[in-house]
Amino acid sequence: MCSKLGSHFQTFWTWITTWQSWV
């Protein structure tokens, strides 16, 4: 579960970084 949560968090963080670069 911890590994799965980490993977989900990484995807979320990548989306945040991409959104910030757009803005």
PDBQT receptor file of N, H, CA, C and O in Angstrom, charges set to zero:
ATOM      1  N   MET A   1       0.845  -1.198   0.000  1.00  0.00    +0.000 N 
ATOM      2  CA  MET A   1       0.000   0.000   0.000  1.00  0.00    +0.000 C 
ATOM      3  C   MET A   1       0.886   1.257   0.000  1.00  0.00    +0.000 C 
ATOM      4  O   MET A   1       0.601   2.233  -0.694  1.00  0.00    +0.000 OA
ATOM      5  N   CYS A   2       1.948   1.208   0.782  1.00  0.00    +0.000 N 
ATOM      6  H   CYS A   2       2.179   0.415   1.345  1.00  0.00    +0.000 HD
ATOM      7  CA  CYS A   2       2.831   2.366   0.861  1.00  0.00    +0.000 C 
ATOM      8  C   CYS A   2       3.422   2.677  -0.513  1.00  0.00    +0.000 C 
ATOM      9  O   CYS A   2       3.527   3.837  -0.912  1.00  0.00    +0.000 OA
ATOM     10  N   SER A   3       3.806   1.609  -1.231  1.00  0.00    +0.000 N 
ATOM     11  H   SER A   3       3.721   0.667  -0.907  1.00  0.00    +0.000 HD
ATOM     12  CA  SER A   3       4.380   1.794  -2.561  1.00  0.00    +0.000 C 
ATOM     13  C   SER A   3       3.345   2.379  -3.511  1.00  0.00    +0.000 C 
ATOM     14  O   SER A   3       3.650   3.243  -4.333  1.00  0.00    +0.000 OA
ATOM     15  N   LYS A   4       2.103   1.885  -3.381  1.00  0.00    +0.000 N 
ATOM     16  H   LYS A   4       1.855   1.183  -2.714  1.00  0.00    +0.000 HD
ATOM     17  CA  LYS A   4       1.034   2.369  -4.253  1.00  0.00    +0.000 C 
ATOM     18  C   LYS A   4       0.734   3.838  -3.965  1.00  0.00    +0.000 C 
ATOM     19  O   LYS A   4       0.496   4.623  -4.883  1.00  0.00    +0.000 OA
ATOM     20  N   LEU A   5       0.748   4.200  -2.691  1.00  0.00    +0.000 N 
ATOM     21  H   LEU A   5       0.941   3.563  -1.945  1.00  0.00    +0.000 HD
ATOM     22  CA  LEU A   5       0.485   5.580  -2.298  1.00  0.00    +0.000 C 
ATOM     23  C   LEU A   5       1.600   6.486  -2.811  1.00  0.00    +0.000 C 
ATOM     24  O   LEU A   5       1.338   7.596  -3.274  1.00  0.00    +0.000 OA
ATOM     25  N   GLY A   6       2.828   6.018  -2.728  1.00  0.00    +0.000 N 
ATOM     26  H   GLY A   6       3.040   5.116  -2.352  1.00  0.00    +0.000 HD
ATOM     27  CA  GLY A   6       3.966   6.799  -3.199  1.00  0.00    +0.000 C 
ATOM     28  C   GLY A   6       3.869   7.047  -4.693  1.00  0.00    +0.000 C 
ATOM     29  O   GLY A   6       4.189   8.135  -5.171  1.00  0.00    +0.000 OA
ATOM     30  N   SER A   7       3.423   6.030  -5.432  1.00  0.00    +0.000 N 
ATOM     31  H   SER A   7       3.163   5.146  -5.043  1.00  0.00    +0.000 HD
ATOM     32  CA  SER A   7       3.296   6.165  -6.879  1.00  0.00    +0.000 C 
ATOM     33  C   SER A   7       2.220   7.183  -7.214  1.00  0.00    +0.000 C 
ATOM     34  O   SER A   7       2.383   7.991  -8.128  1.00  0.00    +0.000 OA
ATOM     35  N   HIS A   8       1.116   7.142  -6.471  1.00  0.00    +0.000 N 
ATOM     36  H   HIS A   8       0.983   6.485  -5.728  1.00  0.00    +0.000 HD
ATOM     37  CA  HIS A   8       0.011   8.071  -6.706  1.00  0.00    +0.000 C 
ATOM     38  C   HIS A   8       0.445   9.492  -6.376  1.00  0.00    +0.000 C 
ATOM     39  O   HIS A   8       0.092  10.435  -7.084  1.00  0.00    +0.000 OA
ATOM     40  N   PHE A   9       1.209   9.643  -5.305  1.00  0.00    +0.000 N 
ATOM     41  H   PHE A   9       1.497   8.877  -4.730  1.00  0.00    +0.000 HD
ATOM     42  CA  PHE A   9       1.685  10.966  -4.902  1.00  0.00    +0.000 C 
ATOM     43  C   PHE A   9       2.638  11.531  -5.948  1.00  0.00    +0.000 C 
ATOM     44  O   PHE A   9       2.620  12.729  -6.231  1.00  0.00    +0.000 OA
ATOM     45  N   GLN A  10       3.477  10.657  -6.525  1.00  0.00    +0.000 N 
ATOM     46  H   GLN A  10       3.492   9.684  -6.295  1.00  0.00    +0.000 HD
ATOM     47  CA  GLN A  10       4.429  11.097  -7.548  1.00  0.00    +0.000 C 
ATOM     48  C   GLN A  10       3.684  11.610  -8.772  1.00  0.00    +0.000 C 
ATOM     49  O   GLN A  10       4.069  12.618  -9.365  1.00  0.00    +0.000 OA
ATOM     50  N   THR A  11       2.603  10.906  -9.153  1.00  0.00    +0.000 N 
ATOM     51  H   THR A  11       2.290  10.087  -8.671  1.00  0.00    +0.000 HD
ATOM     52  CA  THR A  11       1.808  11.327 -10.303  1.00  0.00    +0.000 C 
ATOM     53  C   THR A  11       1.156  12.670 -10.017  1.00  0.00    +0.000 C 
ATOM     54  O   THR A  11       1.097  13.539 -10.887  1.00  0.00    +0.000 OA
ATOM     55  N   PHE A  12       0.665  12.837  -8.789  1.00  0.00    +0.000 N 
ATOM     56  H   PHE A  12       0.713  12.132  -8.082  1.00  0.00    +0.000 HD
ATOM     57  CA  PHE A  12       0.021  14.085  -8.388  1.00  0.00    +0.000 C 
ATOM     58  C   PHE A  12       1.022  15.238  -8.407  1.00  0.00    +0.000 C 
ATOM     59  O   PHE A  12       0.710  16.336  -8.870  1.00  0.00    +0.000 OA
ATOM     60  N   TRP A  13       2.224  14.979  -7.901  1.00  0.00    +0.000 N 
ATOM     61  H   TRP A  13       2.477  14.087  -7.525  1.00  0.00    +0.000 HD
ATOM     62  CA  TRP A  13       3.251  16.015  -7.852  1.00  0.00    +0.000 C 
ATOM     63  C   TRP A  13       3.689  16.408  -9.259  1.00  0.00    +0.000 C 
ATOM     64  O   TRP A  13       3.966  17.577  -9.529  1.00  0.00    +0.000 OA
ATOM     65  N   THR A  14       3.748  15.406 -10.167  1.00  0.00    +0.000 N 
ATOM     66  H   THR A  14       3.523  14.457  -9.948  1.00  0.00    +0.000 HD
ATOM     67  CA  THR A  14       4.126  15.679 -11.557  1.00  0.00    +0.000 C 
ATOM     68  C   THR A  14       3.089  16.574 -12.200  1.00  0.00    +0.000 C 
ATOM     69  O   THR A  14       3.431  17.472 -12.970  1.00  0.00    +0.000 OA
ATOM     70  N   TRP A  15       1.813  16.335 -11.888  1.00  0.00    +0.000 N 
ATOM     71  H   TRP A  15       1.536  15.605 -11.263  1.00  0.00    +0.000 HD
ATOM     72  CA  TRP A  15       0.731  17.154 -12.440  1.00  0.00    +0.000 C 
ATOM     73  C   TRP A  15       0.831  18.584 -11.919  1.00  0.00    +0.000 C 
ATOM     74  O   TRP A  15       0.614  19.541 -12.663  1.00  0.00    +0.000 OA
ATOM     75  N   ILE A  16       1.160  18.723 -10.643  1.00  0.00    +0.000 N 
ATOM     76  H   ILE A  16       1.337  17.946 -10.039  1.00  0.00    +0.000 HD
ATOM     77  CA  ILE A  16       1.319  20.049 -10.034  1.00  0.00    +0.000 C 
ATOM     78  C   ILE A  16       2.455  20.806 -10.728  1.00  0.00    +0.000 C 
ATOM     79  O   ILE A  16       2.307  21.978 -11.073  1.00  0.00    +0.000 OA
ATOM     80  N   THR A  17       3.589  20.128 -10.929  1.00  0.00    +0.000 N 
ATOM     81  H   THR A  17       3.709  19.176 -10.649  1.00  0.00    +0.000 HD
ATOM     82  CA  THR A  17       4.741  20.766 -11.563  1.00  0.00    +0.000 C 
ATOM     83  C   THR A  17       4.409  21.201 -12.977  1.00  0.00    +0.000 C 
ATOM     84  O   THR A  17       4.803  22.284 -13.408  1.00  0.00    +0.000 OA
ATOM     85  N   THR A  18       3.681  20.353 -13.704  1.00  0.00    +0.000 N 
ATOM     86  H   THR A  18       3.361  19.473 -13.354  1.00  0.00    +0.000 HD
ATOM     87  CA  THR A  18       3.307  20.681 -15.081  1.00  0.00    +0.000 C 
ATOM     88  C   THR A  18       2.363  21.867 -15.095  1.00  0.00    +0.000 C 
ATOM     89  O   THR A  18       2.476  22.744 -15.950  1.00  0.00    +0.000 OA
ATOM     90  N   TRP A  19       1.436  21.899 -14.156  1.00  0.00    +0.000 N 
ATOM     91  H   TRP A  19       1.344  21.186 -13.461  1.00  0.00    +0.000 HD
ATOM     92  CA  TRP A  19       0.473  23.001 -14.080  1.00  0.00    +0.000 C 
ATOM     93  C   TRP A  19       1.180  24.315 -13.766  1.00  0.00    +0.000 C 
ATOM     94  O   TRP A  19       0.845  25.356 -14.330  1.00  0.00    +0.000 OA
ATOM     95  N   GLN A  20       2.163  24.263 -12.860  1.00  0.00    +0.000 N 
ATOM     96  H   GLN A  20       2.435  23.417 -12.402  1.00  0.00    +0.000 HD
ATOM     97  CA  GLN A  20       2.902  25.470 -12.498  1.00  0.00    +0.000 C 
ATOM     98  C   GLN A  20       3.685  25.990 -13.693  1.00  0.00    +0.000 C 
ATOM     99  O   GLN A  20       3.784  27.201 -13.890  1.00  0.00    +0.000 OA
ATOM    100  N   SER A  21       4.243  25.084 -14.496  1.00  0.00    +0.000 N 
ATOM    101  H   SER A  21       4.162  24.100 -14.336  1.00  0.00    +0.000 HD
ATOM    102  CA  SER A  21       5.016  25.507 -15.659  1.00  0.00    +0.000 C 
ATOM    103  C   SER A  21       4.098  26.173 -16.682  1.00  0.00    +0.000 C 
ATOM    104  O   SER A  21       4.517  27.080 -17.402  1.00  0.00    +0.000 OA
ATOM    105  N   TRP A  22       2.844  25.720 -16.743  1.00  0.00    +0.000 N 
ATOM    106  H   TRP A  22       2.504  24.983 -16.158  1.00  0.00    +0.000 HD
ATOM    107  CA  TRP A  22       1.873  26.329 -17.659  1.00  0.00    +0.000 C 
ATOM    108  C   TRP A  22       1.534  27.736 -17.197  1.00  0.00    +0.000 C 
ATOM    109  O   TRP A  22       1.405  28.654 -18.007  1.00  0.00    +0.000 OA
ATOM    110  N   VAL A  23       1.390  27.897 -15.890  1.00  0.00    +0.000 N 
ATOM    111  H   VAL A  23       1.494  27.152 -15.232  1.00  0.00    +0.000 HD
ATOM    112  CA  VAL A  23       1.056  29.197 -15.311  1.00  0.00    +0.000 C 
ATOM    113  C   VAL A  23       2.341  30.017 -15.182  1.00  0.00    +0.000 C 
ATOM    114  O   VAL A  23       2.302  31.155 -14.715  1.00  0.00    +0.000 OA
TER     115      VAL A  23
